[in-house]
């Protein structure tokens, strides 16, 4: 079988892509790339491994993805999110390369963004993703996938939006959740299935992969609180108007019609998926 590299395999999305490969990636030997294998910032080590192993596909999920961390250390954010991506994409010049980006490349003034919408990043994190996107899409054989809030169970237990909420409630905290910040949440297992189907479709380019339901942070919190009543979850409504941090996009919801046309299954809304899988670890 042809070798596929999955970077960031200890993260949420990368781990699901790796875990679902046996089911959805027939013909591919998926190999998770994590820091114990080599540091992606050590370019010579990455080049040696690439030359030796000769992967025929790279799915690049690794990133500095926490926006506050990027704001605090923009030099590191640019190295990890831009320079590492450029290096990997260069090594993968002649093979399929899929890069994960974010709905936060948009300023959130409109919502329901499709792939033709103009980007306008508001944060360091989003700026680095825009720069990396431009480089990746310079190769017509490469693909950028923008996604939204992903949920699920990660190896470290703190990568999914649901995991962050659960940890806070287990610690007895009250979550202040914005009623006026809208996203398109999606289970990471669905993202992973969609990625493998896009790989099989062999139609590179720019795609949006997210949930079909536009939800506020507050609405997401209500749904998750109802799923875990035993945690005695506490939430209170908040507003972006009162937020003091870096600028945030009020409505970064995504239109996924382009990708949906290539998929064999409908991208679900969060409520529908949770109702269909009440016992799923999430």
TORLUMLUM-620389 format. One record per residue (C-alpha): residue number from 1; residue in three letters; x, y, z. Coordinates in Angstrom, 2 decimals. Example, Ala and Ser with C-alpha at 12.3 -4.5 7.8 and 13.67 -1.06 7.14 Angstrom:
<pts>
1 | ALA | 12.30 | -4.50 | 7.80
2 | SER | 13.67 | -1.06 | 7.14
</pts>
This chain:
<pts>
1 | UNK | 0.00 | 0.00 | 0.00
2 | UNK | 1.08 | 3.58 | -0.63
3 | UNK | 2.35 | 5.47 | 2.41
4 | UNK | 0.41 | 8.47 | 3.72
5 | UNK | 1.90 | 10.85 | 6.28
6 | UNK | -0.53 | 12.35 | 8.80
7 | UNK | 1.15 | 15.18 | 10.70
8 | UNK | -0.25 | 16.25 | 14.06
9 | UNK | -1.46 | 12.72 | 14.73
10 | UNK | -1.61 | 13.42 | 18.48
11 | UNK | -4.05 | 16.25 | 17.86
12 | UNK | -7.80 | 15.92 | 17.44
13 | UNK | -8.29 | 15.92 | 13.66
14 | UNK | -5.00 | 14.21 | 12.83
15 | UNK | -5.76 | 11.42 | 15.29
16 | UNK | -9.20 | 10.82 | 13.80
17 | UNK | -7.79 | 10.78 | 10.27
18 | UNK | -5.28 | 8.18 | 11.40
19 | UNK | -7.82 | 6.14 | 13.37
20 | UNK | -10.34 | 6.01 | 10.52
21 | UNK | -7.83 | 5.12 | 7.80
22 | UNK | -8.52 | 1.38 | 8.04
23 | UNK | -12.21 | 2.07 | 7.36
24 | UNK | -12.09 | 4.91 | 4.85
25 | UNK | -8.62 | 4.84 | 3.26
26 | UNK | -8.39 | 1.59 | 1.34
27 | UNK | -5.02 | 1.31 | -0.36
28 | UNK | -3.26 | 3.69 | 2.01
29 | UNK | -0.82 | 2.84 | 4.78
30 | UNK | -1.50 | 5.80 | 7.09
31 | UNK | 1.38 | 6.72 | 9.36
32 | UNK | 0.97 | 9.28 | 12.11
33 | UNK | 3.82 | 11.78 | 12.41
34 | UNK | 4.32 | 13.14 | 15.93
35 | UNK | 7.08 | 14.93 | 17.81
36 | UNK | 8.78 | 11.67 | 18.98
37 | UNK | 9.25 | 10.81 | 15.28
38 | UNK | 10.83 | 14.17 | 14.49
39 | UNK | 10.20 | 17.86 | 15.08
40 | UNK | 8.61 | 19.38 | 11.98
41 | UNK | 10.60 | 22.55 | 12.67
42 | UNK | 13.84 | 20.57 | 12.16
43 | UNK | 13.74 | 20.83 | 8.39
44 | UNK | 16.75 | 18.64 | 7.62
45 | UNK | 15.41 | 15.78 | 9.75
46 | UNK | 12.03 | 16.06 | 8.01
47 | UNK | 13.71 | 16.04 | 4.60
48 | UNK | 15.74 | 12.94 | 5.46
49 | UNK | 12.66 | 11.08 | 6.67
50 | UNK | 10.68 | 12.12 | 3.61
51 | UNK | 13.45 | 10.95 | 1.28
52 | UNK | 13.80 | 7.62 | 3.10
53 | UNK | 10.11 | 6.82 | 3.54
54 | UNK | 8.82 | 8.29 | 0.25
55 | UNK | 5.22 | 9.03 | 1.25
56 | UNK | 2.75 | 9.34 | -1.62
57 | UNK | 0.35 | 11.58 | 0.32
58 | UNK | 0.77 | 14.16 | 3.09
59 | UNK | -2.16 | 15.33 | 5.21
60 | UNK | -0.83 | 18.24 | 7.24
61 | UNK | -2.82 | 18.77 | 10.45
62 | UNK | -0.03 | 19.90 | 12.78
63 | UNK | -0.22 | 23.55 | 13.79
64 | UNK | 0.01 | 26.07 | 16.59
65 | UNK | -3.78 | 26.29 | 16.71
66 | UNK | -4.62 | 28.07 | 19.95
67 | UNK | -5.23 | 31.69 | 19.03
68 | UNK | -4.03 | 33.14 | 22.38
69 | UNK | -0.72 | 31.26 | 22.02
70 | UNK | -0.28 | 32.67 | 18.53
71 | UNK | -1.04 | 36.21 | 19.74
72 | UNK | 1.50 | 35.79 | 22.53
73 | UNK | 4.25 | 34.43 | 20.27
74 | UNK | 3.73 | 35.50 | 16.65
75 | UNK | 7.25 | 34.47 | 15.60
76 | UNK | 6.63 | 30.89 | 16.72
77 | UNK | 3.18 | 30.94 | 15.12
78 | UNK | 4.67 | 31.98 | 11.78
79 | UNK | 7.39 | 29.35 | 11.96
80 | UNK | 5.03 | 26.50 | 12.82
81 | UNK | 2.03 | 27.51 | 10.72
82 | UNK | 3.74 | 29.06 | 7.68
83 | UNK | 7.35 | 27.92 | 7.36
84 | UNK | 6.71 | 24.30 | 8.32
85 | UNK | 3.80 | 24.18 | 5.87
86 | UNK | 5.92 | 25.65 | 3.08
87 | UNK | 8.68 | 23.13 | 3.74
88 | UNK | 6.34 | 20.14 | 3.73
89 | UNK | 4.46 | 21.36 | 0.68
90 | UNK | 7.77 | 21.80 | -1.11
91 | UNK | 8.84 | 18.26 | -0.29
92 | UNK | 5.42 | 17.06 | -1.47
93 | UNK | 5.58 | 19.10 | -4.67
94 | UNK | 4.75 | 16.13 | -6.89
95 | UNK | 2.28 | 14.26 | -4.67
96 | UNK | -1.11 | 15.11 | -3.11
97 | UNK | -0.77 | 17.45 | -0.14
98 | UNK | -3.74 | 18.44 | 2.06
99 | UNK | -3.41 | 21.38 | 4.44
100 | UNK | -5.83 | 22.17 | 7.25
101 | UNK | -6.92 | 25.77 | 7.63
102 | UNK | -9.68 | 27.52 | 9.55
103 | UNK | -12.97 | 29.38 | 9.26
104 | UNK | -11.23 | 32.22 | 11.11
105 | UNK | -9.58 | 33.41 | 7.90
106 | UNK | -12.84 | 35.40 | 7.57
107 | UNK | -13.71 | 38.51 | 9.60
108 | UNK | -17.18 | 37.17 | 10.44
109 | UNK | -19.17 | 40.15 | 9.19
110 | UNK | -21.25 | 38.09 | 6.76
111 | UNK | -21.27 | 34.38 | 7.64
112 | UNK | -22.12 | 31.42 | 5.39
113 | UNK | -18.79 | 31.87 | 3.62
114 | UNK | -18.07 | 29.83 | 0.51
115 | UNK | -14.66 | 29.23 | -1.04
116 | UNK | -14.92 | 32.31 | -3.27
117 | UNK | -15.40 | 34.71 | -0.33
118 | UNK | -12.61 | 37.19 | 0.38
119 | UNK | -10.51 | 36.47 | 3.46
120 | UNK | -9.83 | 39.09 | 6.12
121 | UNK | -8.03 | 37.57 | 9.13
122 | UNK | -8.40 | 39.32 | 12.50
123 | UNK | -5.79 | 37.42 | 14.55
124 | UNK | -2.19 | 36.26 | 14.27
125 | UNK | -3.40 | 32.67 | 14.05
126 | UNK | -5.72 | 33.47 | 11.14
127 | UNK | -3.03 | 35.55 | 9.41
128 | UNK | -0.63 | 32.61 | 9.47
129 | UNK | -3.27 | 30.32 | 8.01
130 | UNK | -4.01 | 32.74 | 5.17
131 | UNK | -0.32 | 32.99 | 4.30
132 | UNK | 0.05 | 29.20 | 4.33
133 | UNK | -3.08 | 28.76 | 2.23
134 | UNK | -1.73 | 31.04 | -0.47
135 | UNK | 1.49 | 29.04 | -0.72
136 | UNK | -0.23 | 25.65 | -0.75
137 | UNK | -2.74 | 26.66 | -3.42
138 | UNK | 0.12 | 27.83 | -5.62
139 | UNK | 0.49 | 24.16 | -6.51
140 | UNK | -2.56 | 23.05 | -8.56
141 | UNK | -2.19 | 19.50 | -7.23
142 | UNK | -2.51 | 20.56 | -3.59
143 | UNK | -5.55 | 21.05 | -1.38
144 | UNK | -6.61 | 23.38 | 1.44
145 | UNK | -9.41 | 22.32 | 3.78
146 | UNK | -10.98 | 24.99 | 5.97
147 | UNK | -12.89 | 23.65 | 8.93
148 | UNK | -14.66 | 25.00 | 12.00
149 | UNK | -14.88 | 23.90 | 15.64
150 | UNK | -14.19 | 20.17 | 15.77
151 | UNK | -15.27 | 17.92 | 18.62
152 | UNK | -14.36 | 14.43 | 19.72
153 | UNK | -11.84 | 12.65 | 21.92
154 | UNK | -8.17 | 13.52 | 21.51
155 | UNK | -5.13 | 11.68 | 22.92
156 | UNK | -4.40 | 14.59 | 25.26
157 | UNK | -8.05 | 15.10 | 26.22
158 | UNK | -8.07 | 18.85 | 25.61
159 | UNK | -8.22 | 19.50 | 21.86
160 | UNK | -11.94 | 19.30 | 21.05
161 | UNK | -14.33 | 22.11 | 21.96
162 | UNK | -16.35 | 19.51 | 23.89
163 | UNK | -13.27 | 18.40 | 25.83
164 | UNK | -12.50 | 21.98 | 26.86
165 | UNK | -16.05 | 22.39 | 28.12
166 | UNK | -16.05 | 19.08 | 29.98
167 | UNK | -12.74 | 19.83 | 31.69
168 | UNK | -14.03 | 23.22 | 32.83
169 | UNK | -17.22 | 21.74 | 34.26
170 | UNK | -15.32 | 18.92 | 35.95
171 | UNK | -13.29 | 21.64 | 37.66
172 | UNK | -16.49 | 23.32 | 38.84
173 | UNK | -16.13 | 26.35 | 36.56
174 | UNK | -18.91 | 28.41 | 35.04
175 | UNK | -18.47 | 29.01 | 31.31
176 | UNK | -19.22 | 32.44 | 29.90
177 | UNK | -20.36 | 31.71 | 26.33
178 | UNK | -21.00 | 34.24 | 23.59
179 | UNK | -24.52 | 34.41 | 22.21
180 | UNK | -23.29 | 36.46 | 19.24
181 | UNK | -20.32 | 34.39 | 17.99
182 | UNK | -21.41 | 31.83 | 15.40
183 | UNK | -19.56 | 28.81 | 14.02
184 | UNK | -20.29 | 25.53 | 12.21
185 | UNK | -19.29 | 22.81 | 14.71
186 | UNK | -18.56 | 19.31 | 13.42
187 | UNK | -17.49 | 15.98 | 14.93
188 | UNK | -13.87 | 15.27 | 14.00
189 | UNK | -14.81 | 11.75 | 12.92
190 | UNK | -16.96 | 13.31 | 10.18
191 | UNK | -14.13 | 15.62 | 9.17
192 | UNK | -11.84 | 12.61 | 8.88
193 | UNK | -14.29 | 10.67 | 6.70
194 | UNK | -14.73 | 13.69 | 4.43
195 | UNK | -10.96 | 14.10 | 4.10
196 | UNK | -10.47 | 10.51 | 2.98
197 | UNK | -13.28 | 10.86 | 0.45
198 | UNK | -11.67 | 14.02 | -0.94
199 | UNK | -8.39 | 12.13 | -1.24
200 | UNK | -10.18 | 9.46 | -3.25
201 | UNK | -11.93 | 12.05 | -5.42
202 | UNK | -8.54 | 13.32 | -6.65
203 | UNK | -9.88 | 16.83 | -7.22
204 | UNK | -7.44 | 19.18 | -5.47
205 | UNK | -8.30 | 22.74 | -4.57
206 | UNK | -9.96 | 24.70 | -1.77
207 | UNK | -12.79 | 23.15 | 0.25
208 | UNK | -14.89 | 23.93 | 3.31
209 | UNK | -15.63 | 21.00 | 5.63
210 | UNK | -17.84 | 21.89 | 8.60
211 | UNK | -21.17 | 21.13 | 10.21
212 | UNK | -24.40 | 22.06 | 8.46
213 | UNK | -25.78 | 23.82 | 11.54
214 | UNK | -24.88 | 27.43 | 12.37
215 | UNK | -24.62 | 27.70 | 16.15
216 | UNK | -23.55 | 30.26 | 18.72
217 | UNK | -21.09 | 29.39 | 21.46
218 | UNK | -24.01 | 29.64 | 23.87
219 | UNK | -26.11 | 27.18 | 21.84
220 | UNK | -23.20 | 24.75 | 21.70
221 | UNK | -22.85 | 25.03 | 25.46
222 | UNK | -26.56 | 24.30 | 25.97
223 | UNK | -26.30 | 21.17 | 23.82
224 | UNK | -23.22 | 19.86 | 25.61
225 | UNK | -24.66 | 20.67 | 29.04
226 | UNK | -27.74 | 18.60 | 28.19
227 | UNK | -25.49 | 15.70 | 27.17
228 | UNK | -23.61 | 15.71 | 30.49
229 | UNK | -26.10 | 16.56 | 33.26
230 | UNK | -24.05 | 14.47 | 35.71
231 | UNK | -21.30 | 17.12 | 35.53
232 | UNK | -23.72 | 19.76 | 36.85
233 | UNK | -22.64 | 22.10 | 34.04
234 | UNK | -22.92 | 25.83 | 34.58
235 | UNK | -23.08 | 28.37 | 31.74
236 | UNK | -23.91 | 32.02 | 31.49
237 | UNK | -24.52 | 34.11 | 28.36
238 | UNK | -21.91 | 36.59 | 27.22
239 | UNK | -21.37 | 38.98 | 24.33
240 | UNK | -18.49 | 39.86 | 22.05
241 | UNK | -19.23 | 43.48 | 22.88
242 | UNK | -17.78 | 42.87 | 26.34
243 | UNK | -14.75 | 40.87 | 25.20
244 | UNK | -11.37 | 42.48 | 25.89
245 | UNK | -9.00 | 40.18 | 23.97
246 | UNK | -7.86 | 40.04 | 20.34
247 | UNK | -10.59 | 40.66 | 17.72
248 | UNK | -12.95 | 37.75 | 17.12
249 | UNK | -15.08 | 36.94 | 14.08
250 | UNK | -18.79 | 37.20 | 15.02
251 | UNK | -20.08 | 34.85 | 12.30
252 | UNK | -17.51 | 32.52 | 10.72
253 | UNK | -20.07 | 29.93 | 9.59
254 | UNK | -19.11 | 28.05 | 6.42
255 | UNK | -20.93 | 27.07 | 3.26
256 | UNK | -19.78 | 23.55 | 2.37
257 | UNK | -21.74 | 22.98 | -0.85
258 | UNK | -18.61 | 22.52 | -2.97
259 | UNK | -17.26 | 19.66 | -0.85
260 | UNK | -20.74 | 18.25 | -0.25
261 | UNK | -21.14 | 17.68 | -3.98
262 | UNK | -18.19 | 15.26 | -3.87
263 | UNK | -19.11 | 13.40 | -0.68
264 | UNK | -21.14 | 10.21 | -0.43
265 | UNK | -22.85 | 11.35 | 2.80
266 | UNK | -24.39 | 14.58 | 4.11
267 | UNK | -22.32 | 16.73 | 6.44
268 | UNK | -24.49 | 16.72 | 9.59
269 | UNK | -25.39 | 19.45 | 12.02
270 | UNK | -24.13 | 18.97 | 15.55
271 | UNK | -27.58 | 18.39 | 17.04
272 | UNK | -28.49 | 15.76 | 14.46
273 | UNK | -25.21 | 13.91 | 14.90
274 | UNK | -25.42 | 13.88 | 18.69
275 | UNK | -29.00 | 12.61 | 18.50
276 | UNK | -27.95 | 9.84 | 16.12
277 | UNK | -25.03 | 8.80 | 18.34
278 | UNK | -26.15 | 9.33 | 21.94
279 | UNK | -23.60 | 6.85 | 23.31
280 | UNK | -20.62 | 7.99 | 21.24
281 | UNK | -17.64 | 9.21 | 23.26
282 | UNK | -17.78 | 12.94 | 22.65
</pts>
